[in-house]
Amino acid sequence: MATRRSTAEQPSPAPSKRNLPAVCVVTADAGFLEELVSELTPWFRILLRESYDDLARWTRESGVAAVLLDIDTEGADGESEQGGLPVLEELRKLNPDFVLLSISRSRTRSVEKHALEAGADVHFRSPVDLAELRLALADTLRRRSEDTALEAMRRQAFESSRFQDFVGASESMRNVYDAIQQVADSSINVLIRGESGTGKELVARAIVALSRRAKKPYIRLNCAALPENLIESELFGSERGAFTGATEARPGQIELADGGTLFLDEIATLTLPLQTKLLRVLEDHQVQRLGGRTLRKIDFRLLCATNENLEEMSRTGRFREDLYYRIHVVPIYLPPLRERSGDIPLLCEYFLQIHCMANSLPVKKLAADALSILEEHTWPGNVRELENLIQRLVITVRTEEIRSSHLPSRLLAQNAAVQEAALLPEAGADFDEEIEQLEVALLTAALRRSDGSKAAAARLLRLDGQRIKYLCRKYAL
């Protein structure tokens, strides 16, 4: 009799005799071994061991695909009954993809339970049905091979969706990747546009990493992070005594970027006087410190980012039109997350990996219902909001799987509202018409599944024979 860790599937046909999978059999029961080898030999390459000694290392070096372990076998050190349980645990830790089958002559349920908990895929109680064991071994190997192949394909797809620090395979993101590659090796000014949290700084870093200035200074300044009275000296530098507290000369961020790249985030927050000074620097490639009289020649590349409508700001006089044209040579637009929902599973997987690793936790997984809700959310905070949520869930959810019940109530409420809107549009619906469409859909599905038999369809729908005949006549089915 066999006990499995998961629901059994239909066994597969015997493997090809070429490249037979290696199966290590560990037992000291000579009589059982002879019968077992006779049963397994046509399908597997059998490797024999009589004890547990150094089994983990030996199986790894021998390229073993599966281990059939008699957990009653006593090794050279005289292990106690069921001494193979620690060996099962060691083998499972060594390779989570190992196929492990255990055998015991004990009839107690606790031994089966402990064997499965230790890592066995299937547990057999003696006397063993050898044909059942062979089929279970072949089927488990097949399923493990399919899982490994699927994981490799998933990993390949995931890696193909990576670009620099970005994760995403949607068409809109591939357009972003193409734009970055096109401008990276030039010295042209680039304006990165997009909502807050879409990853504008990642674009700037990617451009720098792929440019000829990659090993030169990369200076980043958030124009909205400093008060107005400090931003000028921070940008252009200052000489000693230029203002109260200026006890020494300091180069500005533009000067520090000489030979490299300057990234100005939130450039729309600069005042008009500062916009004028920045425009002059871009035109002359020279900078004058606050309180200074000399001009310093500067060679730098300018990257800017904003989530504001600069066109509207220029039209209303809040942003200099000539500066706008100077920085808007090549725009790169980052789409909001709601326009690239197909990337959400990839982003979730990526954030789960990095935040689980950062917190020394096993990598958690998102249940299908939770992922569905995340894909339907509008994400006003974009990728930053999604990462913050995943980071929170990694810490607060104690189970390996993150389910919909673990998600914040605001996401669940929005999901309910979306479903309600789909069911009942704002303009309302014709109740009788909706019910008729539902009845037709159910009847059609039941008839198709029962090969047109109305009696069988009636049983599926819990209807009596007369009523299903009436409904079929009513809808001409």
N, C-alpha and C positions, 0 to 999 in steps of 0.2 A: 504493500500500500504506500502511495506517495503523497506527501503534503508539500504544497508550493507556497512561496511567499506571495504570489499574486495569482489572479485568475488564469487557469490553464487555457491554452489555445489549441487548435487542431495541429497535430504533429505534421512535420514536413516530410517529404520523401527522403530516402537515404542519400547522403552526400555522394558526389562523384568519387570514384576510387583514386582519382588523381588528386594530389595535394590534400590527403586526408587530414582532418584536424587531429592534433595530438592530445590524447586524454591520459592523464596520470591517474592510475588506480593505486590506492594505498590501503592495503589490508594484509593481515597475517593469516587469514582464513584460506588455506590452500584449496579446499574443496569448492568453496564459493568462487574463488578466483578463477579456477579452471573453467567452470561453467560461464562465468562472466566474460572472460576473454573470448571464448568460443562464440558468444552472442554478439560481441561488439566488434570483433576483428574485421568483418567485411565493410564496416562503415567508418571505423576510426583507427588511428595509429596508436597502439596501446603502449604506455610506459609504466613499468611496475616499480613500486616501492613497498617495502615491508614495514617501515617505521616512519615516524614524523620527523626524524632527525634532519635538520637543515632543509626542510621541505620548501619553505618560502623562497629561499635563494635558488634552490635547484630548479623549481618550476619556472622561475623568471629566466634563468640562463638557458633552459631547454626549450623555450618557446612554446610552452604548454597552453592550450586553449581552454581546457577544462580539467577540473580535479574531481575525482570520485573518491570521497574520503570515508573510510570506515572509522567512525569516531569511537568505537570500542577497542580499536587496535592499541596495544601497549607498545611503546617504544623502548629503546635501550635503557632508559632511566626508570622504567616501570611506572608509567603514568597510571592514574586511577581510572576507573570505569568512566566512559565518555570523556577521556582525556583529550580527545580531538577537538573539543569546542574552542579552546584557546588557539589551536592551529587554524581552525576555520576563520576566526577573527583576524588572525595575522595575515592569512591569504587575502581576505577581503580588503583589508587596509592596504595591502601591497598593490592590489590592482582591482579597482571597483568593477572592471569589465570582465574579470574572471567568471567563468561558469563554474559554480560550485554545487556539487550534489553530495549529500551526506547519507550514511547508512548506519543503522543501529539495531541491535537485537532487542533493545529495551522496548516494551510495549506502553510505557507511560507517556501521557500527553506532554508532560513537562519537558521531556527530552526533545521531542519534536519542536516545541516552542522555543527552547533554548538554541537549537540548531539553526532554526530560521532567523532568530534574532542575532546569532553570531555571524550570519552572512550566507547561509546556504540558500540557493535558489529553489531547490527541491529536496525534501527529506524522505527517505524510504525506511520502512520498518521491515525487519526480517520476519518471515521469509519473503524475498523480493521477487516480484514478477519481472523477469529479465527483459522480456519484450517491452513491457511498460517502461522500464528503466531506459532501454535503448531509445525508444520514441521520445521520452522526456528529455534525454540528453541531446538528441538531434534537434528537437524543437526549441529548446532553450538556447542552444548554440546559434540556431538560425535567427531567433528573435534578437539575441545579443548582437549578432553581426549586422542585422538590419538597423538596430538602434545606433550602432557605431557609425554605420554609413550615413544615416540621417543626421547624426550629430556633426559628422565631417562636412556634409553639405550645408548644414546650418551655419557652421563656423566659417566656411568659405564664403557664404552669402553675407555673413556679418562683416568679415574682413573686407569684402569688396565694397561695402557701404561706408568704409572709413576713408577719410581724407584729412590729413593733418590731424587737428584736434576735433574734427567734425564727425558726427555719425548720422547717416541719412542716405537713402538710396532713391528718394523721390526725384521726379524730373526737375522740380524747382531747385532742389539742392544741387543736383548735377550741373545745372546752369550756373550756380554760384561757384562750384569747383572749377568749371571751365573759365569763368571770368577771372578768378584768382590766378590761374595758370597763365592766362593771356597777359595780365598786367604785371605779374610778379617781377620779371627780369628787366623791366624798364624803370625809368625814374619819374614816370608820369604821376601827377597828383590823383588820388583816388578818394571819392566820397562814399562811405559805407552807410547805407540807409536801412532802416528797419525799426520795428517796435522794440521797446525795452525788453531785454531778456532773450532776444533772438540769437545773440552771439556775435555782435559786431566786432568786439575786441578779438575774437577768434579769427575773424577774417583778416584783421590787421596783422596778427601774429603769423598767420599762414603766408600772407604776402611777403613779410620780412624773411621767413624761413626759406622761401623759395627764391629770394632775390640775391643779387650780387652783394648786397649790403648785409647779408645774414650775420656775418661775424663782426659787424660794426655796431656802434651804439644804437640801442632801440629805446627811445624815451617816450613814455606814456604820460599824458596829463589829462585828467578829467577837469574840464573847464568849469563844471558846475560844482565841483567839490571845494573850491576855494572862495573866500569872500572877495568882493570886488576890489578892496584895497590891497589885496595880496597877489591877485592873479597877474597884474602887470609886471611886478618884479620877478615873479615866478617864471613868467614867459621870457622876458627880455633880460633879466639879470639886473644888478644894481652895483653902483660904486659906493665906497665908504662915504658915509655922511649924506647919501642921497635922500634919506628920510630918517625920522626918529627911530633909533634902534638899529640902523645900518652901520654896524661897527667895523665891518670888513667888506671888501669887494666880493661879489658872488656872481658866477655865470648863471644865466637863465637856462631854461629847458631847451630853447632853440639852439643856444650855443653848445650845450652838452650833446646835442644830436649831430654835431658836425661830423660829416663823413658817413652818417647813418640815417636813421629814420625817426621822424617825430610823429607820434599819433596823438591827435587832439580829439578826445571824446567829448560829446555834448558841445560841439563848437557853436551851436546856435545860442548858447547862453552868454557868449562874449558881448560886451557892450560895444556900441558903435565906435567910440574912440579906440578901443583895443582892436576892433576889426580893421580900422584904418592903419594902425601901426603894423598889424600882421600882413596886410596887403602890401605895404611898402617893403617889408622883409622879403616877401615872395617875389616882388618885382626886381629888387636890387640885389638879392642874396647877400645882404649885409644887415647886421644887427647892432643897435646902439643901446648900451646898458642905461638904466635909469640913473640920471645924475652924471652920465659920462659924456665925453665930447668926441671920442673916436668911434669909427665904424669898423666892425670886425667882419671879415669875409666869411661866409658860412655856406657849406655845401651839405644840404640835407634833403631828404625826400619827405613830403608831407602826406600823411593819411589822416582823414577826418571821419568822424561818425556823428550821426544825429538821428533822432526819432521825430524831429520837427519837420513841418512843411516849409522848407526854405523858400520855395517859390512864392508862397503866400506872404512870408515875412519880408521878402524883397519887394513885393508889390506894395506892401503897407509901410515900407521904409524902416523896418526893424532889423533888416540884414542888408548889408551893402551889396548891391547888384554886381559890382565889379569883382568883389571878393567871391561871390557865389560862382561866377563864371571861372574864376581862377582855381577854385578847389573842386569844381564839379566837372573836371575834365573827363573822368571815367567814373560813373556811378555803379555801385554794386548793391543790388537790392536783396535783403535777406527776408524770405517769406515768414510770416507768423506761423506758429505751430499748428494752428487750426487749419491752415492751408496745406499741411503736409502730414496729415493724420497717419498715413501709411508708415511714417518713420517712427511713430510712437513705440511700437514693440521693440524696435532696434535700440532706441534711446533708453527704454526701461531696462532692457537686458544689460546695456552698457553701464548704466548708473547702479544697478544692483550689484554688478561685479565689482566696480571700483569702491563702492561704499561698504560692501560686505568685507572685502579685503582690507580696507582701511580700518575696520573695526574688529578684525580677526574673527570673522564669523563665516560659517559655511554659506555659500552663495544661495540666496533665497530665490524662489520662483513666483511668478504672478499667475494666479488661477485665471482661467478663461473669462469668468464673469467679471473679475476685477479689471482685466485688460480691456474688455469691451466697454466698461464705464469710462476708463481713462481715454479711450479712443474717441468717445463721444463728447468729452469735456471740451470747452472752448479755449481754455488755457490763456486767459488774459495776460498772465505773466510769462507766457511762452516757455522756452526750454528751461529757463532758470526756475520757474515755478514747478515744472515737472521734476527737476533734479532735487529741489528742496523737499518735495513730497516723498520721493523714493528714499532719500536719506532719512527722513523721519520714520518711514515704514520699516526700514532696515533695523532701526534701533528699537522701535516700540513693539513690533510684531515678533512674538517668541516662537511661532511655528515656522517650519521650513517654507510653507506655502502662504502667500499673501492673498487673501480672499476679499470679495467685495465687502464683507462685513467689517473689514479692517480699514476701509477707506473713510475719509472725513465725511461727516453728514452732509456738508454743502455739496459735495460731488454726487452723493446718492440722491439728494433732493433735486439737483439739476437733471440727473438722468431720468428721474420719474417725470419731470416736467417735459422732457424731450419725448418720452414715450407717450405721454398724454397728448402732446401736440400732434404726433403722428397718427394717433388713434382718432382724435377729434380736432380737425382744423378750426382755426378761429372763425371761419365763415360758417361753421356748422356742418352737419351731414344729414342725409336722408336715412333715418333709422331703418325703415323697411327695406330700402335698397341695399344697405350695408349687410343686413341679416340675410337677404337673398344671396348676395355674393359669397357670404360665409357658408351658407348651406350648399351652394353649388360646388365650392372648393372642397368641402368635406366629402360630399357624395362622389365627386369625380375621383378623389384620392382613394376612397374606399373601394370603388368599382375597379380602379386600375390595379390596386393591390390584390383584389380577389378575382382577377382575370374576367371581369364582367359578371360574376355571379352575384345576383342581388341578395340571395339568401346569406352568402358569406359576408357581403358588404353590410347587411343589416346587423349581423353579429358584431362586426367591428365597431359599428356606431351605436350599439345597444338600442336598436329600433326593432319594432315588430314588422313582420312581412308586409302587412297591408300598408303601413305608413311609408315604407321605403318605395313601394310600388307607386303610391300616390305622388311622392316627391319626385321620382324619376319621370312620371308623366308630366308633372307640373313644369319641370325644367328641361323636358325633352332629352333626357339622358338615356 
